[in-house]
Amino acid sequence: MGTLDGAALDTIFRNARSFNAWTDKPVSDEMLKELYDLMKMGPTSANCSPARIVFVRSDEAKEKLMPALLPQNQGKTKEAPACAIIGYDLEFFEKIPELFPHNPDARNWFAGNDPLIQETAFRNSSLQGAYFMIAARSLGLDCGPMSGFVPDMVNEAFFPDGKVKANFICNIGYGDASREMFERSPRLAFDDACSIV
């Protein structure tokens, strides 16, 4: 496999920003499906794929979401063409026979082991959320990830059966860099964050 060129790396990482303001250009159903079909290819433990996504796009759905968001996240979410709630399915292991066919018994690694289910679902849905943002940026979309919300309220409104829990929220669309953009914050240097042993 080859390396991505500098322009692609700029799009995905170096020049990519978290957006707080959005243009009114819509995000189509087809784009959301293309985004999912790209992000789902990222690896997860035993291919468990626990992420479940609700794309909040209609005015009615956004009004349902608003009370669960911290005040500073409400306006930008109303304005965003779509808001993705990245959740994790606590019954993900029921799909293991389909998703991990060379070892369908892997389902039994998880069944009845609530701490392992929680840990695996949260970790791997977080991975999938990162793939989601990389896929979105690769397709020309901008992202505005957020953790400023009340999880129980989001769960009650959008995952009422209790099987799926919210991990984080990510606005997506076409960012407006002329409004509400901050200078890029510093990042840790290699020696501050890494060691080679």
C-alpha positions in Angstrom: 0.0 0.0 0.0 1.3 3.4 -0.9 1.5 6.6 1.2 -1.0 9.4 0.9 0.4 12.5 -0.6 0.8 15.8 1.4 -2.5 17.3 0.2 -4.4 14.3 1.4 -2.7 14.4 4.8 -3.4 18.1 5.0 -7.1 17.4 4.4 -7.4 14.7 7.0 -5.0 16.0 9.7 -2.7 19.0 9.3 -5.2 21.6 8.0 -8.4 20.0 9.3 -10.1 22.0 12.1 -13.0 21.6 14.4 -15.8 23.9 13.1 -18.3 25.9 15.2 -20.0 27.7 12.3 -21.5 26.2 9.1 -22.6 27.2 5.6 -26.1 26.3 4.6 -25.0 23.7 2.0 -26.9 20.5 2.8 -25.5 17.0 3.4 -27.5 14.5 1.4 -28.6 11.0 2.4 -26.3 9.7 -0.3 -23.3 11.4 1.4 -24.2 10.1 4.8 -24.4 6.5 3.4 -21.1 7.0 1.6 -19.6 8.3 4.8 -20.8 5.3 6.8 -19.7 2.8 4.1 -16.2 4.3 4.3 -15.9 4.5 8.1 -17.1 0.9 8.6 -14.0 -0.4 7.0 -11.8 0.6 9.9 -10.7 -2.3 12.2 -12.3 -3.1 15.6 -11.7 -5.9 18.1 -12.9 -9.2 16.6 -14.6 -7.0 14.0 -17.2 -6.3 16.7 -18.3 -2.9 15.1 -20.3 -1.6 18.1 -20.9 1.9 16.8 -24.5 2.9 16.1 -25.1 6.3 14.6 -28.1 8.5 14.6 -27.9 11.4 12.1 -29.9 14.3 13.5 -30.9 16.5 10.6 -34.5 17.5 10.8 -35.6 20.6 12.7 -37.9 18.3 14.9 -35.0 16.0 15.7 -32.7 18.9 16.5 -35.3 20.4 18.9 -35.4 17.0 20.6 -31.6 17.1 21.0 -31.2 20.7 22.2 -32.1 20.2 25.9 -29.4 17.6 26.2 -26.6 19.9 24.9 -24.7 22.4 27.0 -25.7 25.9 26.1 -22.5 26.7 24.1 -23.1 23.7 21.8 -26.8 24.4 21.0 -26.4 27.2 18.4 -23.7 25.5 16.3 -25.6 22.2 16.4 -28.8 23.9 15.2 -26.9 25.5 12.3 -25.0 22.4 11.3 -26.5 20.5 8.3 -26.3 17.2 10.3 -25.3 16.1 13.8 -24.1 12.5 14.3 -24.7 10.9 17.6 -22.1 8.2 17.9 -23.4 5.5 20.2 -22.3 2.1 21.2 -24.4 -1.0 21.2 -24.2 -3.1 24.4 -25.6 -6.1 22.5 -22.9 -5.8 19.7 -21.8 -9.4 20.5 -25.0 -10.8 19.0 -23.7 -9.8 15.6 -20.3 -11.6 16.1 -21.3 -14.8 14.3 -22.1 -12.7 11.2 -19.1 -10.3 11.5 -16.5 -12.7 12.7 -17.4 -15.8 10.7 -14.2 -17.7 11.1 -14.9 -17.9 14.9 -18.6 -17.5 15.5 -18.1 -18.8 19.1 -16.4 -15.5 19.8 -19.9 -14.3 20.8 -19.4 -16.3 24.0 -16.3 -14.2 25.0 -18.7 -11.4 25.8 -22.1 -12.9 26.6 -22.8 -12.4 30.3 -19.6 -10.4 30.9 -21.0 -6.9 31.5 -17.6 -5.2 32.3 -16.0 -6.7 29.1 -19.1 -5.7 27.0 -18.9 -2.1 28.3 -15.2 -1.8 27.9 -15.2 -3.3 24.4 -18.2 -1.4 23.2 -16.9 2.0 24.4 -13.3 1.5 23.2 -14.3 0.3 19.8 -17.1 2.8 19.2 -14.5 5.5 20.1 -12.2 4.1 17.4 -15.1 4.0 15.0 -15.9 7.6 15.9 -12.3 8.6 14.9 -12.7 6.7 11.6 -16.0 8.6 11.1 -14.2 11.9 11.3 -11.4 10.8 9.0 -13.9 9.5 6.5 -15.9 12.7 6.7 -12.9 14.8 6.0 -11.8 12.5 3.2 -15.1 13.1 1.5 -14.8 16.9 1.8 -17.0 17.4 4.9 -15.9 19.3 8.0 -16.4 18.1 11.6 -17.3 19.6 14.9 -16.9 16.9 17.6 -18.3 17.5 21.0 -18.6 15.9 24.4 -20.6 18.8 26.0 -23.9 17.0 26.5 -25.9 15.1 29.1 -25.6 11.4 28.1 -28.7 10.2 30.0 -30.9 12.8 28.2 -29.4 11.9 24.8 -29.9 8.2 25.5 -33.5 8.7 26.6 -34.4 10.8 23.5 -32.6 8.8 20.9 -31.8 5.3 22.3 -34.9 4.7 24.5 -34.6 0.8 24.5 -31.4 1.1 26.6 -29.3 -1.2 24.4 -27.3 1.7 22.8 -25.5 4.5 24.8 -24.2 7.8 23.5 -20.4 8.1 23.3 -20.0 11.5 21.7 -21.6 13.9 19.2 -20.1 15.3 16.0 -21.6 18.0 13.8 -20.9 17.6 10.1 -21.3 19.7 7.1 -19.4 22.4 5.3 -17.7 24.7 7.8 -17.6 28.4 7.6 -14.0 29.4 8.4 -14.9 33.1 8.4 -16.8 32.8 11.7 -16.0 31.5 15.1 -12.6 30.0 14.2 -9.8 30.0 16.8 -6.1 29.7 16.2 -5.0 26.1 16.2 -4.2 25.0 19.7 -0.7 23.6 20.4 0.0 19.9 20.3 2.4 18.0 22.4 5.8 17.3 21.0 6.9 13.7 20.3 9.2 13.6 23.4 6.4 14.9 25.6 3.9 12.2 24.6 5.9 9.2 23.4 8.8 6.9 24.3 10.6 4.2 22.3 11.7 1.3 24.4 
